[in-house]
């Protein structure tokens, strides 16, 4: 008896105000979409994931191992942002859930915000603006500088940091950078061998590090004290990497000339919620509500990119640019059925899979296979009668994590 095709549509849950184009693309692919414009706590997330195969989120909703254990229908998570530290990637892999993100789509938006803040802080525009709104005319050049010739130190020289380097140099800034990874310097940027070297020679320090746990608290009292007197500090990366109480002390003391912060250790779940921070009320300090990548252009690009990846995974088993599964980009399906299988990476696994097909008299029309770390992923197109007994046998193989059938 052939595998029956379920009449129920695939369901997707999109939270945190994911761009509408993502919902439109998913719906056009025959997926039933529910949208919620706020972050969800774990308990509500588990309730709403009942019967849901696709979850789309941004940075405020946490997908923990416990959530994944209680969401057996979930097949894919789309992070409509750059970071994925809000998702337990190891647990997602163990449950056979593919995770996708948008590693490139909002890079330009973040970089442009950083450039705007460097100029605004260097010219003390926030101080002049505040005085004018309070009816005070205070024309003065004191403390205001051109960015041309100023020294920019970039901590983290990945996609965002390196592009900021190029734009800042075009403005006439002298750029240095520090990264724990070996990075190629662009233009005339100078690589520093230590963070201390960068801090001692920068008029502006801009953080662009990722969300790995090891970066927690990396910038605190010691680092602020090592910065040049009057220097500016910018953080558009992750809130938990900076000690905000220490930053306030160094601004209050006059040691630092100002700061711009877009990310915070604890952020409100929804627009309009109260916001508390040690940095409120300080002069020449720009606070923004995690909008580094929040331009209409970036959000639309992210919506298209991640939604397309999710659809490709559901329809074809594709895992290109997945952050947790081996990357496989199979060709379009033919008339037969497509079977996708995730298994633990162990010798002979693919041979066992193919022996099941052979014993069932199934012809393998095409097959793509890749391994990464502890898991392997195989997509196979077969012709013949793919029965429940075949699927049960594959699921019962030692090392099988998850099996899906994509019927024609």
N, C-alpha and C positions, 0 to 999 in steps of 0.2 A: 504494500500500500504506500503510495507516494506521501511525502510530507505535506500536510494540509497547510494552506496559507491562512493566517489569522485575519478575520474581517476587521478587527479593531485597528484603528490608525495608530501610528507611532505618536506619542505625546511628548511635548517639550515644555519645560518651565523656564522662563526667562525672568530673572530678578535684577534689581538695582538699576532699572532704567536703561537696559541695553537698547541700543539704537533700533528704531522701528524697522529698518531695512532687514535686520536679522529675522524678525518675525515674518516679514513678507516673503523672504527667500525660503524659510522653512515651510511656511504654509503653501507656497507654490510647489514644493516638493511633496505635498500630501501629508504634512505633519501637523497635528493639532497643537496649537500654541496657546499657552496661558502666560500672561505678562503681569509682573508685580514690580512696582517702581521703588522698592526699598530692599534693604538687606534683610535676610531671615536668620533668626537664631537657630541653633541645631534642632531643637524640638519641633518648631514649626516647619523647618526644612524637611525633616523626616516625614511629617504628616503629608506635606504637599508632594513628596516624591513617590507616593504610592501610585503605581501604575505608570510612572513617568520614565521614559527611556533617555531623554536628553535634558541636561541642565545647563543653562547659560547664566553666568554671573560676572561680577566685576571683583573688586578687592575686599568688599565688606562682608561677604558671606563665607563662612568657613565650612569646608567639606572635610570632616574628620574621619578617622577610621571607623568610629562608632556610627556616623551617618551612613557611610558606605555599606557597613554590615547590615543596616536596616533598609537598604534600598536595592533589593535584588533585581528589579527591572531596569535599573540604570545601566546604560551602555556607553554613554559618552558625556563628558563635561567640557564645555567651552568657556574658557576664561577670556572675556572680552576686554583684555588689558594685556600688559606685558608680563607682570609677575604671576607666579603660580604658587607662592608660599602659603596661600590660604587653602590649598588643597593638599591632602596627604597623598603624595604621588605614589609612595610605596604601597599604601593600602589600596589605592585605585588600581594599580597593576595587579595586586593579589586578587582583586575582585573582577579583573578583566574589563575595567572601565578605561576607555581611551580618553586622554586629556589633551586639549588643544588650546593654544593661546595666540596672541597677535604680537610677535616679537619685534615687528618693524613698523607697524602702521602709525603709531603716534610719536615716533622719534622726533620728527620735525617739530611737532607742536610743543613738546617738552623743551627742546633746544631753543625755540623762539621765546618761550617764557623765561628761560634762564638769561638770554641776551637782554630781554626787556628789563628784567630785574637788576642785572648788572648795571645797566645804564641809569635806571631810576635811582638806585641806591648810591651810585657814584656821584650823581648830580643832586642828591638829597631831595628828590622830587616829592617824596612823601611828607617831609617836614615842611616844605614850601606850600604844598597843597593843604595840609592841615591848618597852617596859619591863615591862609587865604579864606578857607571856609569858616574860620572863626573871626573874620573881619580884620585881620592884621596884615598890613603891607610890610614885608620884611625883605627888601631887596638886598642881597648880599652874595658875594662869591665865596665866602668863607666855607671851607670844607667841601666845596664842589669841585669836581675834576672831570676832565675828558677821560674816556676809556682808552683812547690812543696812548700807547706807551705804558699802560698799567699792566701789572703782572697777574695773570690768571693761573691758578693752580687747580687742576681737575683731578679729583680722587675717584678713580673708576673710569677706565678708558675703553668702554665697550661701545655699543651702537650709539648711545646718546652722548657719552663723554667725548668720543672721537669726532662726532659731527659738531658739537659745541666748539671743539678745538679749531676746526676749520673756519667756522663763522667768526669766532672771536679774533682769530688771526687776521681775517679780512677787515676787521674793524681797527686793526693796528695794535692789538694787545699782544704781549709776549706770553706764550703759553708753555706751561710745564705740566706734567701729569705723573701720577703714581698709580700703579695697578699691580696686584699680586701675581697676575698672569703676565706672560710675555707678550707685549703688544707692540705693533709697529707704529712708530711716531709718524703722524701726518704733517705735511708742510714743514714748518720750522719748529714744531713743538719739541720740547726737551723732556726726556724721560728721567725721572728722579728714582734713585735706588731705594730711598726710604720715604715714609710719610713725613718724618721730621724735616728732611731736606726740603720738601715741597712747602711745608708750613712756614718755614723760616724765610721763604723767598716769594711770597704771594701776597698781593694786595687784595685779591678776591680768592676765596676757596669755595669750590662748588662740588658737592657730593653727587656721584652717580653710580652708586654701588647696588648690588642686587640684594634680594631678600633672604639669603641663606642665613641660618641661625647663628653662624659664626660671626656675622657682622653686627649682631646685637650689641649696643653700647660701645661701638668702636670709636665714637667721637664724643669725648667728655672733657672734664676739667683739664687734664693733662694736655690734650690737643688744642683746646682754646687758648690755654696759657702760652703755647708755643707759637701761636700766630703772631704776625707782625702787628704792632700797635696801630689801631685805626683801620685794620683790615675788615673786609666784609665777608659774611658767611652765607652760603646758599645751600639748601637741602631740598631737592626735588626727587629724592630716591625712596627711602623708607623711613617712617617715623621712629621706629625703635632703634635706629642706629645712632641717635643723638640724645644726649642728656640735656633736656631743655632747661632744667633748673640751672645748670652750669652755664649754658648760653646766656641766660638772663643775667646772671651775675657779671659776666664779662661785658655785657652791653651796659648795664647799670653803672659799672665802674668806669666806663669810658675806654676800656682796653680795646673793644671792638667798635667799629664805626656804624654797624648796622647788620641786618640779616633779612633773608627772605626764606620763608618756610612754607612748603605746600603739603607736607605729610606729617602726621602726628601719631604718637604711640597708641592713643585711644581716639577713634574718630566716631562722630555721631552716625547712627544707622541710616537716617533719612534727612532730606532737605528740611530745614526749619527747626530741627532739634537743637537744644542748647549746646554751645561749644565752650569748653573751658581749656585754658592753656596758661602756662607760666609766662608766655611771651605776649600776652595781650597787654595793650596800653603802652608799649615801648616806642620811643621815637625812632624814625628811620628803620622800622621793621615792617616788612610786608608779609601778611598772613593770608594765604589763599586756601580754600577748602578742597584740597586734593584735585586740582583742575589742570595739572600739568599736561595731561593728554586730552583734556576736554575741550577740543574744538570740534565744530561740526564736521570739518573735513576728516579729522582723525577718527571720530566716532563712527562716521559712515564707513570709512575704510576698514575699521576694526569689525564692524557689524557684518560687512560683506565677507571679509577674509575668514573669520571664525565660523560663520554660518555655512560657508562653502565647504570648509573642512569637515564640519559635522555631517553635512549632507553626503559628502563623499564617503565618509566612514559608514554611515547607515546604509547607503545604497550599494556601494561597491567594496566595502571593507578596507578602504584606503586609510593609511596611517601616516601619510606624508606630513612632516613637521610636528608629529605628536611629541609631547615632552616626556612621555613615559613608556611608550610601546615601540618596538622595532619599526623602522620606517619601511613601508611597503606601498607601492603605487601601482596596483594592477591595472591591466587594460580593461576596457569596457566589457561588460558581460555579454555572452552570446545567448543562445536559446535555452541552455541548460541551467542548472542550479549552481549557485556559488556557496561554498562553505568556508567559513573563517574559523580558525582555531588558534587559541593562545595557550601555550603550554610552558612548563618549566624547561629551561635549557639543559637538556641532558642527551647523551649520545643515543643515536638510533631513533629519536622521536619522529623525525620525518619518515623514516622507513616504516615505522609502525602505522603511521597515518595512511601511507600509500598501500600498505598491506590490507588494511580494512576496506579500502576502495576496491582493490583487486578481488578480495574474497567475495564482495557483493556484486561483482561483474560490472562495475562502473568504469567508464572510460574517462581518464583525466585529459581534459582539453587544454588547460593551461594551469600553471601553478607558480606562485611566487612565494619566496620564503626568506625570512631574515631573523637574525638573533641580535639581542642587545642585553648585555648583563646577564641576569638570571632567567630571562624568558625568551621564547621563540614565537614567531607569528607566521602562520601559513595561510594563504588564500588559494583555494582550489576550485576550478570550474569543472564540473563533472557532467557527463551525459549518461542517462539511464535512470533507473528507479531508485531514488534516494529515499529509503524507508526509515521509519522511526527506529528500527532495530540497528541500522547503521549509525544513526546519531547516538543512540544509547551506548553503542560499543565505543565510539570515539570519546564520549563523556566519561566512560568507565576506565579509559586508559590511564595508567599511572602518570602523573604529571600534568594531565589536562586541567587547565584553569577555567576556560570558557569556550563554548562552541555556539556559533550562530549559523543559521541557514538563510541565505538571501535567494529566495525563489524567483524565478524569471516571471 
